């Protein structure tokens, strides 16, 4: 744990890392929790909990914790490549 005085300082401390796999925000103000969760650079953020892994949700990190996503629709897209084939019929 690292003490902080302001919301901005807490966000700066959380983002001052080369890692960004997951984070948690603990608060009694859910709107504030969403604001902080949006500002923290992490692949998964839990508000008042640790976000459980659910195979229906995309999972992955930011910064040196990885790029891209696994699981969920985002995971399917990560392993697919689109191709367009056009045929002009006589």
Secondary structure, DSSP 8 states (H G I E B T S, - for coil): ----SSHHHHHHHHHSSS--SEEEE--S-HHHHHHHHHHS--SEEEESS-----TTS-B--SGGG-SS-BSHHHHHHHT-----------
